[in-house]
Amino acid sequence: MADLSVNIGRLSLKNPVMTASGTFGYGLEFADFIPLDGLGGIIVKGTTLKPREGNDYPRMAETPSGMLNCVGLQNKGVDYFCEHIYPQIKDIDTNMIVNVSGSSPEDYAECAARIDALDKIPAIELNISCPNVKDGGMAFGVTCAGAESVVKAVRERYHKTLIVKLSPNVTNIAEIARACEAQGADSVSLINTLMGMAIDIEKRRTVLSINTGGLSGPAVKPVALRMVWQVSKAVKIPVVGLGGIMNARDAIEFLMAGATAIEIGTANFIDPAVTIKVRDGINDWLNQHGCHSVSEIIGCLE
């Protein structure tokens, strides 16, 4: 076995393979398919301060080499998570990370503070692709000022590892990453979904209930890879790469582009054991190429 361990700030991962929020439930749903403790981390579904019903159906659609979704962060709120979900997942022997969403910096900060009190949740991932209700619905993550406002508010009340998930729907993602770093982010993860649309030409209307949704899957991988490469060169904090990773070769590309760890999302819907296969595939590749540690290939592009 090669040494697959990596660090994201103070967070130690036994290997660089994590799950992407919204594609792996709370982890428990996959316990029949894989050993959950075999992963570097599990990022659970998006959690908000108050319960959210999500968007009307239909809210998922298949597209060429990908899928669209507009689930809308359906969840029962952070208090329900703390009281009912946390007791079920706290003893899983891996990093259980909560994805935090909100509609104002204050919402984000309060939600993060409540999770901060949970001993066995060592990190959160901030989803700053959410609409800012005080600014006409523009996502926090598409401007430096918006990103800074959320990270600053959360950093003041959250004391563990803080990962910020970046939106790709911007002109210069490196600037957004640097803004998050300046406000105390320990890491950035990217990319979140790209905005897209699907149309039913017989019904002459959009497939999704709210017209547009987030595109994920293999179709976004080249964009994600480019952005990870750009951001890893722009910041000093670790980068977590995601977007269309379907197998170990895809994951290795992201590591070589500068990602310290990776997340697997849409592929979980196709093969619930894909995360373990990717972990083992990375190890096999390292052994075949005479590498003793995964750190040897992180950011190795000339």
N, C-alpha and C positions, 0 to 999 in steps of 0.2 A: 504493500500500500504506500502510495505517495502521501506526503503531508498535505491534507486538503484544508487545514484550518486557516482562517482569515480573521481579521479584526476590523470592526466598524466602530471607530472611536474606542470607547470602553467595552464595547460589546464583542465577546468572543464567539465565533461560529465554528462548529466542528467541520463544516465544509461550506462552500460558497453558494449552495443551492437553497433558495427560499421560495415560498409560494406568493403569488400576487393576490392582493386583497380583492375580494369579490368573486374569486374563482375556486376557493378552497373552503368555503364556509368558515366554521370555527375549528377546522382540523379534524374534529371528531367524525365528520361525515366520511372521511377517507381512511379511517382506522382499519377497516376491513380489507383495504387494498395494499397498504404500505405500512412499514413500521414508522410511526410519526417521529420517533426519536432519531431516525436516520437522516433527518434534514437539518440544515444549518439554522433554519428559522421558519416559522409559520406566521404569515401576516393575515390576521383574521379580517372578516368583512368590515366594511366601513361602519363606524359608530359615531353617532351624533348626540348632542346634549339631550334633546327631546326625541321621542319616537317619531319615525317618519313612515308614511304609507308607501312611498315610492310613486312612480308614474303608472298611468293606466296601461293595460295590455292593448295591443301587442308591444312588447318592449325588448324583443330580441329578433334579429334577422341574420340569416346566413348570407354572406357575400363571397365573391371569388377570393379564395385564399384568406378568408377572415370572417369576422362577424361584427355586427353592430349591436350595441346595447344601450338602453336608456332606462335601466332599472330604477334609478333615482334614489340610491342609498336607502332602500327600505331596511329599517332596523327598529328594534324596540327601545332604543335609547341607552345611554351610558349607565344609568342606575340599574336597569334590567341586566345589562351585561355584568356589572359588578356583583349583583346578587345571585344571578342564576347561571350565567355562562362561565364566569371566572372559576367558581369552585370545581367545574367539570374539566377545565383545561390546565389549571395551575400546576399540576404535577406531571404534565407531559415533559419529558426530558429533552427539550430543545428550547430555543428562544421563541416565546410566544409574544408576538408584537401586534399592537392594536392600531388599525388605520383610523385616524380621527378626521372628521369632517365638520363643517359648520357654515353658518351664514353671516357671521361677524367675527372679528378677532376675539371679542369677549366670549362668544360661544365656544370657539376653539379652545381658548385658555381654560375655561371652566371644565370642559370635557376632559382636557388633558390633566388638569389638577386632580380630578377624581380617579383617573387611571394611575396617576403618580403614586397614590396611596396603596396600590396593589403590589405587594412584595415581589410576586413572581411574574410580573410583566416588566421586562428590563428595557423596553424601548417602545416608542410610538412612531408611526409614519403619518405625517400630515398630508392630507389630500388638499392642496391649494388650487385644485381645478374647480372648486365649488363656486357658485355665483355669489357675489357680494350684494346682499339685498339692499345695502345702503348706497350702492353705486350703480343702479340700473341693471343689475344682473350680470355685470362683467365679472369674469372669473378672477379671483385674487391672484392667481398664478400667471396672468398674462402681462402684468406690469411689475417693475421693481418695487414701486411703492406699495402695491397690494400685497406682494409676497413678504416684504419687510414687515408690514403691519401685523400679519398673522404670526410670523416666526418670532418677532419681538414679544408679542403678547404671550405666546405659549412659553417661550424661554424663561420668562419671568416667574412662571408658576409650575414649570415642569423641570425636574432635576436629573432625569436619566437620559439615555441616548435618544436623540431627536433626529429622525430622518425626515426629509422634506421631499414629497413626491411632486415632480415638476410636470407642468403641462407642455406638450409639444406645439400647442397652437399659438406660437409666438414667433417673432422675427429673429430674436437673438436669445437663445436659451442659456448661453454662457453668462450673459448679464444677470439673468434671473438667479442663476446658481450662485454667482458671486454675492448678490444681495442677500440671499439666504445664509450663506457662509458668514457674512459680516454681522448678522444678527444672532449668531450662535448656533446655527445648525451643525450637528455632528457629521451629517452625511446628506447627500441628495440621491433620490432614486428617480430614474427616468427610462422610458417615457410613460406617461399616462396615455390614454387613448386619443387618437386623432378624430376630429369631428367629421362625420360622414352622413350619407343619406342613401336610402333605397326607395325605389318607386315601383308600385304595382301598376303596370300600364293598362291592365284590363279594368281595374277599379278607378284608375286615373287619380290615385292619391298615394301619399307616402305610406310605406310599410309600417313604420314605427308610429306610435300614438302621438308623440310630440315632434314628429317630422324628422328630427336629426338625432344622432346618437354617437357613441364612441366606437371607433373602429379599432379592432385588435386582431391578433393573429399574424400569420406569416407575411401578409401584405405590408405590415408596418415595419418589418425588421430592418430594411436598409435605412429607413429614416431614423429609427431608434439607435442603430449602430453608429450612424454619423453623429447624432447628438451626444451620445455617451462619449465618443472620442473627443468631440469639441469641449464638453464640460470637464472631462478628466484633465485636460490640458489647462483649464482656466481656474480650477480651484485646488486647494491643498487638502480638503477633506475627502474621505472615501466616496466613491460613486458606486451606486447599485444599478445594474443595467437590466432592463426588461423591455419586451416588445417583440413578439413573434418567435420566441425561443421554443423550438419544437424538439430538439435533440441535443446531444452533447456537443456536436460540432458548432451549432448555433451558440451555445453557451460559451464555448472556448473563444469564439470570435469576439464576444462582448468582453471577456476577460482580457484578451489581447488588446482590445481598443481602450482599456483603462479601467474597466469595472473591477472592483474588489470582490463583489458578490453579484449574483443574478437572481431574478425572480421569474418563475414560470406561471403563466396565467391561462390563456385560452387552451393550451395543450392539455390541461387537466380535464377538460370536458371530453376530449377525444380518447385519452388514455389516463385513467386515474393513477397509474403507477409511473407516469413519465418522470416525475421528480427523482425517484430513486434510480431510474435508468440513466438519467442525465448525470447524476452524481457518480455512478459507476463508470459511465462512459468517459467522464473527465479523468478519473483515476487511470483507466486503461490507456488513454491517450498519453498521459504523463509518463506512465511506465514504458510505453512503446518508444517514447522519444527521449528517454534517459533523464527525465526531470524528477528530482526528489521532492519538490514542493510546488504547489500551485502558484505560489508567489513568484516563481521564476518566469511565468508567462503573463502576469498581470501588467498591462501597459507596455508590452514588449515590442510594439510596433516601432520601426525605425523612423 
